[in-house]
Amino acid sequence: MSSLPSDIPRRPAATHPPPPPPPSAPPSRNPIRALVSMPPKWLHLYSDFITKNAHQVSQIESALRSLTYVIPGRFRDAEIASETVHSAVQLLALYHDSVLRNALNKIPSLSAARMPGPHARYTRFWSNKSGLYRRIALLLQIIQYTELLWEMAAKRKGEKMRWRVVIVLEALKALCRLLLMRITSSRPLVTPPLPEREPLPTEDEGSDEDALKELMGEEPTLDEINGSAKPAHAKEWTMPRTRQSLPSLPNPSDVGSYLQGRVLTADDIKPAAKLLNTLSGSGQAAELLHILSPLVYAVALSQSKDKKSWAPWIIGLSIEYTARQLRDRGLRSTSLEQEEWGKRTWSAGWWTMRGAFYENVTKGVMTGVRRRMPSLVSGILEDYEYLWDNYYFSTSA
């Protein structure tokens, strides 16, 4: 058989079209995953609301805190409910502090214009450096905000249970303070251990308010763009080439305060870790005694059967006095150390409201003062007397 000529084109082999792709399944809606993703969204929305309404939130916190202080009969009839509200407000304010602190840190103009104090610089340094410090300090503040509520709940189950809870809480607080002292390389403790809420921009600080609005994605109004409401000395000038802003000029009638507010002290140029000196010898012993004093006093008070006995009060005050005498009073003492010991001096005044001194001296004085007061004030003082008579943490520093 003769083969076909090579120049005759061959018919291409039949090709089958690719099968169509299977229809895509509709996206599955997992209700559990949607439910889990909702709380972070709500938390983010709540944080935005707090940042935009910081002044109003602070006023509401103060109002709620004051309300729990002056509600007549709050301790006798609804002590746990009232203290729950007070503790919840304190914990919520602690969360608000962290939200506002994070928001202010994102605003360069505020960070450059505001010089934080020694306490804020020191606590912020250790909070950023050590996650363990931040968690322990947060736990310590949570215990301090809720300790009276725990004692009230334990009292419902008897005095023995109440004193067990008191001693456990004091032991936890002492442990937290010892760990903080260890983390900071044997430096004194500061009160509070976390940064406090910084002053927020006021309404007349236009540049800072604009920065907050820029952070939240808000557009400035026409009046803010024109700047017609500001006097000449309050306007910032932006350099056309570098786009950097020069600070506003001071008010001619207040130049002295303007210059004094921009003078740098020795603490302003110190590293944050050097704002407190490392303790050794008698100074370290003084700090340890200060930390253990509340625990020793609580144990001694729980073992005493007579509320008017002077032994627990003398033991606790003696330890506190010894710690004060052993403290380092040298020239190396920094302003932050002096500020902390000043707070401890004021806290020592609570010893007049504790134990035998209160039962034998202060209680009689308070009764005489209450009888001379108007009925409303007298009723509030009587409620507080009930609190001081029955709860240890009502006068705990």
C-alpha atoms as a printed R data frame, in Angstrom:
    type eleno elety resid chain resno       x      y       z
1   ATOM     1    CA   MET     A     1   0.000  0.000   0.000
2   ATOM     2    CA   SER     A     2   1.420  3.379  -0.954
3   ATOM     3    CA   SER     A     3   1.769  5.902   1.829
4   ATOM     4    CA   LEU     A     4   0.077  9.289   1.650
5   ATOM     5    CA   PRO     A     5   2.131 12.230   0.456
6   ATOM     6    CA   SER     A     6   3.829 14.108   3.238
7   ATOM     7    CA   ASP     A     7   2.543 17.449   2.043
8   ATOM     8    CA   ILE     A     8  -1.103 16.536   2.673
9   ATOM     9    CA   PRO     A     9  -2.153 18.038   6.029
10  ATOM    10    CA   ARG     A    10  -3.378 15.656   8.629
11  ATOM    11    CA   ARG     A    11  -6.621 16.162  10.481
12  ATOM    12    CA   PRO     A    12  -5.941 17.083  14.101
13  ATOM    13    CA   ALA     A    13  -7.030 14.682  16.727
14  ATOM    14    CA   ALA     A    14 -10.334 15.445  18.360
15  ATOM    15    CA   THR     A    15  -9.954 17.241  21.712
16  ATOM    16    CA   HIS     A    16 -12.556 17.094  24.434
17  ATOM    17    CA   PRO     A    17 -13.426 20.356  26.223
18  ATOM    18    CA   PRO     A    18 -12.440 20.481  29.935
19  ATOM    19    CA   PRO     A    19 -15.233 19.633  32.322
20  ATOM    20    CA   PRO     A    20 -16.964 22.649  33.839
21  ATOM    21    CA   PRO     A    21 -15.858 23.492  37.406
22  ATOM    22    CA   PRO     A    22 -18.170 22.309  40.121
23  ATOM    23    CA   PRO     A    23 -20.507 24.971  41.451
24  ATOM    24    CA   SER     A    24 -18.973 26.788  44.388
25  ATOM    25    CA   ALA     A    25 -20.589 26.044  47.666
26  ATOM    26    CA   PRO     A    26 -22.255 29.005  49.349
27  ATOM    27    CA   PRO     A    27 -20.125 30.492  52.151
28  ATOM    28    CA   SER     A    28 -20.966 28.811  55.409
29  ATOM    29    CA   ARG     A    29 -22.101 31.075  58.203
30  ATOM    30    CA   ASN     A    30 -20.801 29.766  61.477
31  ATOM    31    CA   PRO     A    31 -22.866 31.349  64.244
32  ATOM    32    CA   ILE     A    32 -20.289 30.454  66.895
33  ATOM    33    CA   ARG     A    33 -17.469 32.193  65.020
34  ATOM    34    CA   ALA     A    34 -19.651 35.239  64.439
35  ATOM    35    CA   LEU     A    35 -20.575 35.316  68.104
36  ATOM    36    CA   VAL     A    36 -16.936 35.081  69.194
37  ATOM    37    CA   SER     A    37 -15.895 37.898  66.854
38  ATOM    38    CA   MET     A    38 -18.527 40.273  68.193
39  ATOM    39    CA   PRO     A    39 -16.999 41.146  71.633
40  ATOM    40    CA   PRO     A    40 -13.712 42.481  70.138
41  ATOM    41    CA   LYS     A    41 -15.758 44.676  67.801
42  ATOM    42    CA   TRP     A    42 -17.821 45.989  70.679
43  ATOM    43    CA   LEU     A    43 -14.665 46.552  72.708
44  ATOM    44    CA   HIS     A    44 -13.134 48.522  69.849
45  ATOM    45    CA   LEU     A    45 -16.264 50.634  69.483
46  ATOM    46    CA   TYR     A    46 -16.318 51.235  73.234
47  ATOM    47    CA   SER     A    47 -12.648 52.274  73.211
48  ATOM    48    CA   ASP     A    48 -13.353 54.747  70.410
49  ATOM    49    CA   PHE     A    49 -16.261 56.161  72.390
50  ATOM    50    CA   ILE     A    50 -14.056 56.595  75.489
51  ATOM    51    CA   THR     A    51 -11.356 58.355  73.460
52  ATOM    52    CA   LYS     A    52 -13.826 60.767  71.861
53  ATOM    53    CA   ASN     A    53 -15.633 61.568  75.135
54  ATOM    54    CA   ALA     A    54 -12.786 61.425  77.657
55  ATOM    55    CA   HIS     A    55 -13.875 64.484  79.658
56  ATOM    56    CA   GLN     A    56 -17.472 63.341  79.976
57  ATOM    57    CA   VAL     A    57 -16.384 59.829  80.979
58  ATOM    58    CA   SER     A    58 -14.155 61.232  83.747
59  ATOM    59    CA   GLN     A    59 -17.042 63.301  85.069
60  ATOM    60    CA   ILE     A    60 -19.372 60.287  85.061
61  ATOM    61    CA   GLU     A    61 -16.780 58.219  86.944
62  ATOM    62    CA   SER     A    62 -16.426 60.915  89.595
63  ATOM    63    CA   ALA     A    63 -20.188 61.239  89.932
64  ATOM    64    CA   LEU     A    64 -20.702 57.490  90.383
65  ATOM    65    CA   ARG     A    65 -17.837 57.308  92.852
66  ATOM    66    CA   SER     A    66 -19.287 60.171  94.891
67  ATOM    67    CA   LEU     A    67 -22.742 58.623  94.775
68  ATOM    68    CA   THR     A    68 -21.526 55.425  96.430
69  ATOM    69    CA   TYR     A    69 -19.930 57.537  99.176
70  ATOM    70    CA   VAL     A    70 -22.993 59.550 100.174
71  ATOM    71    CA   ILE     A    71 -25.940 57.173  99.693
72  ATOM    72    CA   PRO     A    72 -27.664 57.189 103.106
73  ATOM    73    CA   GLY     A    73 -27.688 53.805 104.770
74  ATOM    74    CA   ARG     A    74 -25.537 52.261 102.047
75  ATOM    75    CA   PHE     A    75 -23.524 50.122 104.444
76  ATOM    76    CA   ARG     A    76 -26.247 48.614 106.577
77  ATOM    77    CA   ASP     A    77 -28.969 47.790 104.097
78  ATOM    78    CA   ALA     A    78 -27.176 47.232 100.782
79  ATOM    79    CA   GLU     A    79 -23.500 47.164 101.623
80  ATOM    80    CA   ILE     A    80 -22.472 44.534  99.068
81  ATOM    81    CA   ALA     A    81 -24.522 46.076  96.242
82  ATOM    82    CA   SER     A    82 -23.133 49.539  96.969
83  ATOM    83    CA   GLU     A    83 -19.538 48.309  97.256
84  ATOM    84    CA   THR     A    84 -19.980 46.306  94.047
85  ATOM    85    CA   VAL     A    85 -20.883 49.505  92.220
86  ATOM    86    CA   HIS     A    86 -17.885 51.285  93.737
87  ATOM    87    CA   SER     A    87 -15.467 48.468  92.829
88  ATOM    88    CA   ALA     A    88 -16.902 48.228  89.318
89  ATOM    89    CA   VAL     A    89 -16.378 51.963  88.789
90  ATOM    90    CA   GLN     A    90 -12.773 51.678  89.989
91  ATOM    91    CA   LEU     A    91 -12.051 48.737  87.687
92  ATOM    92    CA   LEU     A    92 -13.725 50.481  84.765
93  ATOM    93    CA   ALA     A    93 -11.640 53.593  85.419
94  ATOM    94    CA   LEU     A    94  -8.531 51.394  85.400
95  ATOM    95    CA   TYR     A    95  -9.481 50.153  81.935
96  ATOM    96    CA   HIS     A    96 -10.242 53.691  80.774
97  ATOM    97    CA   ASP     A    97  -6.778 54.766  81.916
98  ATOM    98    CA   SER     A    98  -5.150 52.207  79.641
99  ATOM    99    CA   VAL     A    99  -7.373 53.155  76.679
100 ATOM   100    CA   LEU     A   100  -6.664 56.878  77.008
101 ATOM   101    CA   ARG     A   101  -2.963 56.279  77.620
102 ATOM   102    CA   ASN     A   102  -2.693 54.272  74.409
103 ATOM   103    CA   ALA     A   103  -4.613 56.944  72.502
104 ATOM   104    CA   LEU     A   104  -2.417 59.778  73.771
105 ATOM   105    CA   ASN     A   105   0.740 57.857  72.914
106 ATOM   106    CA   LYS     A   106  -0.341 57.829  69.256
107 ATOM   107    CA   ILE     A   107  -0.445 61.620  69.082
108 ATOM   108    CA   PRO     A   108   3.069 63.024  68.455
109 ATOM   109    CA   SER     A   109   2.108 66.614  69.192
110 ATOM   110    CA   LEU     A   110   0.901 65.713  72.685
111 ATOM   111    CA   SER     A   111   3.959 63.570  73.412
112 ATOM   112    CA   ALA     A   112   6.288 66.393  72.446
113 ATOM   113    CA   ALA     A   113   4.367 69.193  74.167
114 ATOM   114    CA   ARG     A   114   3.687 67.493  77.501
115 ATOM   115    CA   MET     A   115   6.513 66.597  79.843
116 ATOM   116    CA   PRO     A   116   5.300 63.732  82.086
117 ATOM   117    CA   GLY     A   117   6.096 63.822  85.781
118 ATOM   118    CA   PRO     A   118   8.632 61.555  87.496
119 ATOM   119    CA   HIS     A   119   5.980 59.062  88.626
120 ATOM   120    CA   ALA     A   120   4.505 58.760  85.132
121 ATOM   121    CA   ARG     A   121   7.935 58.370  83.531
122 ATOM   122    CA   TYR     A   122   9.078 55.742  86.043
123 ATOM   123    CA   THR     A   123   5.945 53.582  85.976
124 ATOM   124    CA   ARG     A   124   5.643 53.886  82.196
125 ATOM   125    CA   PHE     A   125   9.269 52.785  81.792
126 ATOM   126    CA   TRP     A   126   8.834 49.597  83.833
127 ATOM   127    CA   SER     A   127   5.410 48.852  82.329
128 ATOM   128    CA   ASN     A   128   6.894 48.991  78.826
129 ATOM   129    CA   LYS     A   129  10.096 47.181  79.740
130 ATOM   130    CA   SER     A   130   8.657 44.272  81.696
131 ATOM   131    CA   GLY     A   131   5.395 42.550  80.902
132 ATOM   132    CA   LEU     A   132   5.640 40.750  84.244
133 ATOM   133    CA   TYR     A   133   5.817 44.101  86.068
134 ATOM   134    CA   ARG     A   134   2.729 45.318  84.218
135 ATOM   135    CA   ARG     A   135   0.701 42.193  85.007
136 ATOM   136    CA   ILE     A   136   1.697 42.106  88.692
137 ATOM   137    CA   ALA     A   137   1.015 45.819  89.136
138 ATOM   138    CA   LEU     A   138  -2.383 45.374  87.493
139 ATOM   139    CA   LEU     A   139  -3.188 42.455  89.800
140 ATOM   140    CA   LEU     A   140  -2.159 44.519  92.828
141 ATOM   141    CA   GLN     A   141  -4.460 47.381  91.859
142 ATOM   142    CA   ILE     A   142  -7.362 45.014  91.176
143 ATOM   143    CA   ILE     A   143  -6.940 43.504  94.653
144 ATOM   144    CA   GLN     A   144  -6.871 46.959  96.228
145 ATOM   145    CA   TYR     A   145 -10.037 47.997  94.394
146 ATOM   146    CA   THR     A   146 -11.996 44.868  95.351
147 ATOM   147    CA   GLU     A   147 -10.595 43.891  98.766
148 ATOM   148    CA   LEU     A   148 -13.421 45.451 100.769
149 ATOM   149    CA   LEU     A   149 -15.989 43.707  98.570
150 ATOM   150    CA   TRP     A   150 -14.308 40.335  99.209
151 ATOM   151    CA   GLU     A   151 -14.326 41.000 102.941
152 ATOM   152    CA   MET     A   152 -18.034 41.898 102.895
153 ATOM   153    CA   ALA     A   153 -18.855 38.699 101.030
154 ATOM   154    CA   ALA     A   154 -16.737 36.586 103.406
155 ATOM   155    CA   LYS     A   155 -18.371 38.155 106.468
156 ATOM   156    CA   ARG     A   156 -21.665 36.560 105.452
157 ATOM   157    CA   LYS     A   157 -20.070 33.181 106.271
158 ATOM   158    CA   GLY     A   158 -18.754 34.157 109.693
159 ATOM   159    CA   GLU     A   159 -15.881 35.988 111.353
160 ATOM   160    CA   LYS     A   160 -13.435 33.114 110.914
161 ATOM   161    CA   MET     A   161 -13.943 33.108 107.149
162 ATOM   162    CA   ARG     A   162 -13.679 36.896 107.059
163 ATOM   163    CA   TRP     A   163 -10.267 36.900 108.729
164 ATOM   164    CA   ARG     A   164  -9.042 34.111 106.474
165 ATOM   165    CA   VAL     A   165  -9.931 36.192 103.414
166 ATOM   166    CA   VAL     A   166  -8.319 39.291 104.942
167 ATOM   167    CA   ILE     A   167  -5.044 37.456 105.627
168 ATOM   168    CA   VAL     A   168  -5.005 35.849 102.167
169 ATOM   169    CA   LEU     A   169  -5.549 39.208 100.469
170 ATOM   170    CA   GLU     A   170  -2.846 40.887 102.567
171 ATOM   171    CA   ALA     A   171  -0.483 38.014 101.762
172 ATOM   172    CA   LEU     A   172  -1.216 38.390  98.025
173 ATOM   173    CA   LYS     A   173  -0.583 42.126  98.211
174 ATOM   174    CA   ALA     A   174   2.703 41.586 100.044
175 ATOM   175    CA   LEU     A   175   3.755 38.975  97.480
176 ATOM   176    CA   CYS     A   176   2.959 41.314  94.595
177 ATOM   177    CA   ARG     A   177   4.961 44.122  96.189
178 ATOM   178    CA   LEU     A   178   7.915 41.849  96.842
179 ATOM   179    CA   LEU     A   179   7.866 40.723  93.216
180 ATOM   180    CA   LEU     A   180   7.696 44.316  92.007
181 ATOM   181    CA   MET     A   181  10.642 45.164  94.211
182 ATOM   182    CA   ARG     A   182  12.526 42.200  92.761
183 ATOM   183    CA   ILE     A   183  11.720 43.133  89.144
184 ATOM   184    CA   THR     A   184  12.864 46.748  89.652
185 ATOM   185    CA   SER     A   185  16.230 45.611  91.124
186 ATOM   186    CA   SER     A   186  15.438 46.425  94.767
187 ATOM   187    CA   ARG     A   187  14.022 49.881  94.164
188 ATOM   188    CA   PRO     A   188  11.312 51.377  96.408
189 ATOM   189    CA   LEU     A   189   7.683 50.854  95.508
190 ATOM   190    CA   VAL     A   190   5.587 53.693  94.133
191 ATOM   191    CA   THR     A   191   1.891 54.334  94.647
192 ATOM   192    CA   PRO     A   192   0.137 53.528  92.400
193 ATOM   193    CA   PRO     A   193   2.421 51.084  90.568
194 ATOM   194    CA   LEU     A   194   0.851 51.852  87.168
195 ATOM   195    CA   PRO     A   195   0.839 55.224  85.375
196 ATOM   196    CA   GLU     A   196  -1.992 57.491  86.414
197 ATOM   197    CA   ARG     A   197  -4.361 59.091  83.940
198 ATOM   198    CA   GLU     A   198  -2.652 62.062  82.347
199 ATOM   199    CA   PRO     A   199  -4.375 65.437  81.983
200 ATOM   200    CA   LEU     A   200  -6.423 65.417  78.803
201 ATOM   201    CA   PRO     A   201  -6.449 68.245  76.250
202 ATOM   202    CA   THR     A   202  -8.885 70.976  77.190
203 ATOM   203    CA   GLU     A   203 -11.202 72.638  74.760
204 ATOM   204    CA   ASP     A   204  -8.979 75.686  74.331
205 ATOM   205    CA   GLU     A   205  -6.014 73.572  73.250
206 ATOM   206    CA   GLY     A   206  -6.960 73.580  69.598
207 ATOM   207    CA   SER     A   207  -3.896 71.870  68.199
208 ATOM   208    CA   ASP     A   208  -4.155 68.942  70.605
209 ATOM   209    CA   GLU     A   209  -7.863 68.612  69.984
210 ATOM   210    CA   ASP     A   210  -7.228 68.580  66.238
211 ATOM   211    CA   ALA     A   211  -4.697 65.807  66.776
212 ATOM   212    CA   LEU     A   212  -7.296 63.767  68.628
213 ATOM   213    CA   LYS     A   213  -9.778 64.302  65.814
214 ATOM   214    CA   GLU     A   214  -7.148 63.343  63.264
215 ATOM   215    CA   LEU     A   215  -6.505 60.136  65.211
216 ATOM   216    CA   MET     A   216 -10.208 59.282  65.174
217 ATOM   217    CA   GLY     A   217 -10.541 60.088  61.456
218 ATOM   218    CA   GLU     A   218 -12.713 63.184  61.873
219 ATOM   219    CA   GLU     A   219 -12.612 66.118  59.492
220 ATOM   220    CA   PRO     A   220 -11.963 69.582  60.950
221 ATOM   221    CA   THR     A   221 -14.714 72.139  60.677
222 ATOM   222    CA   LEU     A   222 -14.482 75.369  58.667
223 ATOM   223    CA   ASP     A   223 -13.921 77.456  61.803
224 ATOM   224    CA   GLU     A   224 -11.071 75.211  62.886
225 ATOM   225    CA   ILE     A   225  -9.450 75.474  59.446
226 ATOM   226    CA   ASN     A   226  -9.663 79.255  59.366
227 ATOM   227    CA   GLY     A   227  -8.518 79.558  62.970
228 ATOM   228    CA   SER     A   228 -10.475 82.773  63.332
229 ATOM   229    CA   ALA     A   229 -11.452 81.998  66.934
230 ATOM   230    CA   LYS     A   230  -7.840 81.927  68.160
231 ATOM   231    CA   PRO     A   231  -5.830 85.003  69.071
232 ATOM   232    CA   ALA     A   232  -2.563 85.658  67.266
233 ATOM   233    CA   HIS     A   233  -0.324 84.378  70.073
234 ATOM   234    CA   ALA     A   234  -2.213 81.040  70.189
235 ATOM   235    CA   LYS     A   235  -1.754 80.147  66.522
236 ATOM   236    CA   GLU     A   236   0.965 77.792  65.342
237 ATOM   237    CA   TRP     A   237   2.991 78.579  62.239
238 ATOM   238    CA   THR     A   238   3.935 75.803  59.817
239 ATOM   239    CA   MET     A   239   7.183 76.237  57.901
240 ATOM   240    CA   PRO     A   240   6.487 75.856  54.170
241 ATOM   241    CA   ARG     A   241   9.596 73.837  53.243
242 ATOM   242    CA   THR     A   242   9.952 71.396  56.151
243 ATOM   243    CA   ARG     A   243   6.241 71.402  57.098
244 ATOM   244    CA   GLN     A   244   7.242 71.530  60.767
245 ATOM   245    CA   SER     A   245   5.181 73.586  63.196
246 ATOM   246    CA   LEU     A   246   6.655 76.182  65.471
247 ATOM   247    CA   PRO     A   247   5.083 76.364  68.959
248 ATOM   248    CA   SER     A   248   2.552 79.044  69.710
249 ATOM   249    CA   LEU     A   249   3.731 82.246  71.331
250 ATOM   250    CA   PRO     A   250   2.967 82.838  75.006
251 ATOM   251    CA   ASN     A   251   0.341 85.253  76.148
252 ATOM   252    CA   PRO     A   252   2.116 88.592  76.726
253 ATOM   253    CA   SER     A   253   0.521 88.883  80.161
254 ATOM   254    CA   ASP     A   254   1.811 85.466  81.329
255 ATOM   255    CA   VAL     A   255   5.352 85.143  79.984
256 ATOM   256    CA   GLY     A   256   6.786 84.152  83.384
257 ATOM   257    CA   SER     A   257   4.584 81.082  83.769
258 ATOM   258    CA   TYR     A   258   5.272 80.130  80.155
259 ATOM   259    CA   LEU     A   259   9.048 80.133  80.736
260 ATOM   260    CA   GLN     A   260   8.847 78.348  84.095
261 ATOM   261    CA   GLY     A   261   6.810 75.562  82.531
262 ATOM   262    CA   ARG     A   262   9.609 74.898  80.038
263 ATOM   263    CA   VAL     A   263  12.542 74.835  82.461
264 ATOM   264    CA   LEU     A   264  14.161 71.392  82.669
265 ATOM   265    CA   THR     A   265  15.050 70.047  86.108
266 ATOM   266    CA   ALA     A   266  17.581 67.376  86.979
267 ATOM   267    CA   ASP     A   267  14.832 64.726  87.069
268 ATOM   268    CA   ASP     A   268  13.664 65.695  83.573
269 ATOM   269    CA   ILE     A   269  16.976 64.675  81.994
270 ATOM   270    CA   LYS     A   270  17.578 61.596  84.156
271 ATOM   271    CA   PRO     A   271  16.908 58.151  82.697
272 ATOM   272    CA   ALA     A   272  13.577 56.838  83.957
273 ATOM   273    CA   ALA     A   273  15.204 53.923  85.800
274 ATOM   274    CA   LYS     A   274  17.380 56.373  87.784
275 ATOM   275    CA   LEU     A   275  14.446 58.276  89.215
276 ATOM   276    CA   LEU     A   276  14.561 55.850  92.170
277 ATOM   277    CA   ASN     A   277  17.805 54.653  93.702
278 ATOM   278    CA   THR     A   278  18.600 50.993  94.272
279 ATOM   279    CA   LEU     A   279  18.153 50.065  97.926
280 ATOM   280    CA   SER     A   280  20.713 48.242 100.026
281 ATOM   281    CA   GLY     A   281  21.337 47.599 103.690
282 ATOM   282    CA   SER     A   282  19.042 49.551 106.015
283 ATOM   283    CA   GLY     A   283  17.088 51.053 103.115
284 ATOM   284    CA   GLN     A   284  16.190 47.613 101.786
285 ATOM   285    CA   ALA     A   285  15.247 46.451 105.295
286 ATOM   286    CA   ALA     A   286  12.992 49.505 105.659
287 ATOM   287    CA   GLU     A   287  11.184 48.687 102.414
288 ATOM   288    CA   LEU     A   288  10.689 45.049 103.423
289 ATOM   289    CA   LEU     A   289   9.253 46.092 106.788
290 ATOM   290    CA   HIS     A   290   6.905 48.533 105.055
291 ATOM   291    CA   ILE     A   291   5.666 45.752 102.753
292 ATOM   292    CA   LEU     A   292   5.157 43.185 105.534
293 ATOM   293    CA   SER     A   293   3.649 45.562 108.101
294 ATOM   294    CA   PRO     A   294  -0.026 45.209 106.945
295 ATOM   295    CA   LEU     A   295   0.233 41.415 106.865
296 ATOM   296    CA   VAL     A   296   1.715 41.211 110.365
297 ATOM   297    CA   TYR     A   297  -0.936 43.601 111.704
298 ATOM   298    CA   ALA     A   298  -3.782 41.607 110.109
299 ATOM   299    CA   VAL     A   299  -2.485 38.329 111.587
300 ATOM   300    CA   ALA     A   300  -2.110 39.921 115.040
301 ATOM   301    CA   LEU     A   301  -5.578 41.455 114.849
302 ATOM   302    CA   SER     A   302  -7.160 38.153 113.828
303 ATOM   303    CA   GLN     A   303  -5.648 36.433 116.882
304 ATOM   304    CA   SER     A   304  -6.889 39.070 119.321
305 ATOM   305    CA   LYS     A   305 -10.251 38.397 120.938
306 ATOM   306    CA   ASP     A   306 -10.691 41.914 122.339
307 ATOM   307    CA   LYS     A   307 -11.192 44.749 119.860
308 ATOM   308    CA   LYS     A   308  -9.902 47.231 122.454
309 ATOM   309    CA   SER     A   309  -6.620 45.404 122.992
310 ATOM   310    CA   TRP     A   310  -3.594 47.593 122.259
311 ATOM   311    CA   ALA     A   311  -1.197 44.742 121.385
312 ATOM   312    CA   PRO     A   312  -2.001 44.373 117.620
313 ATOM   313    CA   TRP     A   313  -2.087 48.130 117.120
314 ATOM   314    CA   ILE     A   314   1.271 48.636 118.842
315 ATOM   315    CA   ILE     A   315   2.861 45.791 116.849
316 ATOM   316    CA   GLY     A   316   1.708 47.176 113.487
317 ATOM   317    CA   LEU     A   317   2.608 50.781 114.295
318 ATOM   318    CA   SER     A   318   6.026 49.754 115.665
319 ATOM   319    CA   ILE     A   319   6.920 47.983 112.424
320 ATOM   320    CA   GLU     A   320   5.817 51.009 110.416
321 ATOM   321    CA   TYR     A   321   7.797 53.358 112.657
322 ATOM   322    CA   THR     A   322  10.901 51.172 112.427
323 ATOM   323    CA   ALA     A   323  10.685 51.171 108.637
324 ATOM   324    CA   ARG     A   324  10.499 54.960 108.649
325 ATOM   325    CA   GLN     A   325  13.553 55.234 110.882
326 ATOM   326    CA   LEU     A   326  15.594 52.854 108.713
327 ATOM   327    CA   ARG     A   327  14.858 54.623 105.438
328 ATOM   328    CA   ASP     A   328  17.750 56.151 103.525
329 ATOM   329    CA   ARG     A   329  17.794 59.889 104.246
330 ATOM   330    CA   GLY     A   330  21.028 60.616 102.373
331 ATOM   331    CA   LEU     A   331  21.667 63.293  99.797
332 ATOM   332    CA   ARG     A   332  21.099 60.718  97.056
333 ATOM   333    CA   SER     A   333  17.361 60.763  97.734
334 ATOM   334    CA   THR     A   334  15.444 61.757  94.591
335 ATOM   335    CA   SER     A   335  12.297 63.845  94.318
336 ATOM   336    CA   LEU     A   336  10.238 60.760  93.458
337 ATOM   337    CA   GLU     A   337  11.429 59.030  96.645
338 ATOM   338    CA   GLN     A   338  10.516 62.091  98.699
339 ATOM   339    CA   GLU     A   339   7.112 62.213  97.021
340 ATOM   340    CA   GLU     A   340   6.497 58.525  97.804
341 ATOM   341    CA   TRP     A   341   7.490 58.909 101.459
342 ATOM   342    CA   GLY     A   342   5.214 61.938 101.662
343 ATOM   343    CA   LYS     A   343   2.320 59.733 100.521
344 ATOM   344    CA   ARG     A   344   3.270 57.156 103.132
345 ATOM   345    CA   THR     A   345   3.263 59.858 105.802
346 ATOM   346    CA   TRP     A   346  -0.299 60.788 104.938
347 ATOM   347    CA   SER     A   347  -1.276 57.105 104.834
348 ATOM   348    CA   ALA     A   348   0.089 56.698 108.360
349 ATOM   349    CA   GLY     A   349  -2.803 58.852 109.530
350 ATOM   350    CA   TRP     A   350  -5.093 55.842 109.018
351 ATOM   351    CA   TRP     A   351  -3.585 54.345 112.196
352 ATOM   352    CA   THR     A   352  -5.853 56.689 114.145
353 ATOM   353    CA   MET     A   353  -8.827 54.852 112.583
354 ATOM   354    CA   ARG     A   354  -7.639 51.304 113.305
355 ATOM   355    CA   GLY     A   355  -7.810 48.806 116.108
356 ATOM   356    CA   ALA     A   356  -7.534 49.910 119.710
357 ATOM   357    CA   PHE     A   357  -6.855 53.566 118.934
358 ATOM   358    CA   TYR     A   358 -10.174 53.826 117.098
359 ATOM   359    CA   GLU     A   359 -12.098 51.856 119.731
360 ATOM   360    CA   ASN     A   360 -10.661 53.775 122.690
361 ATOM   361    CA   VAL     A   361 -10.084 57.284 121.308
362 ATOM   362    CA   THR     A   362 -11.343 58.113 117.814
363 ATOM   363    CA   LYS     A   363 -14.757 56.494 118.145
364 ATOM   364    CA   GLY     A   364 -15.733 58.680 121.098
365 ATOM   365    CA   VAL     A   365 -14.535 61.820 119.320
366 ATOM   366    CA   MET     A   366 -16.476 60.918 116.173
367 ATOM   367    CA   THR     A   367 -19.634 60.283 118.215
368 ATOM   368    CA   GLY     A   368 -19.375 63.725 119.815
369 ATOM   369    CA   VAL     A   369 -18.816 65.407 116.441
370 ATOM   370    CA   ARG     A   370 -21.719 63.520 114.872
371 ATOM   371    CA   ARG     A   371 -24.170 64.739 117.497
372 ATOM   372    CA   ARG     A   372 -23.371 68.370 116.621
373 ATOM   373    CA   MET     A   373 -23.823 67.903 112.868
374 ATOM   374    CA   PRO     A   374 -27.033 68.329 110.789
375 ATOM   375    CA   SER     A   375 -29.142 65.239 110.338
376 ATOM   376    CA   LEU     A   376 -27.972 64.506 106.777
377 ATOM   377    CA   VAL     A   377 -24.268 64.731 107.639
378 ATOM   378    CA   SER     A   378 -24.869 62.889 110.893
379 ATOM   379    CA   GLY     A   379 -26.551 60.030 109.045
380 ATOM   380    CA   ILE     A   380 -23.636 59.668 106.612
381 ATOM   381    CA   LEU     A   381 -21.124 59.687 109.487
382 ATOM   382    CA   GLU     A   382 -23.157 57.057 111.311
383 ATOM   383    CA   ASP     A   383 -23.038 54.840 108.215
384 ATOM   384    CA   TYR     A   384 -19.291 55.237 108.035
385 ATOM   385    CA   GLU     A   385 -18.968 54.386 111.717
386 ATOM   386    CA   TYR     A   386 -20.700 51.107 110.957
387 ATOM   387    CA   LEU     A   387 -18.177 50.493 108.200
388 ATOM   388    CA   TRP     A   388 -15.164 51.332 110.406
389 ATOM   389    CA   ASP     A   389 -16.495 49.159 113.230
390 ATOM   390    CA   ASN     A   390 -17.013 46.018 111.178
391 ATOM   391    CA   TYR     A   391 -14.552 45.900 108.266
392 ATOM   392    CA   TYR     A   392 -10.776 45.772 108.301
393 ATOM   393    CA   PHE     A   393 -10.184 47.031 104.747
394 ATOM   394    CA   SER     A   394 -12.295 50.169 105.291
395 ATOM   395    CA   THR     A   395  -9.210 51.793 106.886
396 ATOM   396    CA   SER     A   396  -6.489 49.836 105.102
397 ATOM   397    CA   ALA     A   397  -3.986 52.002 103.227
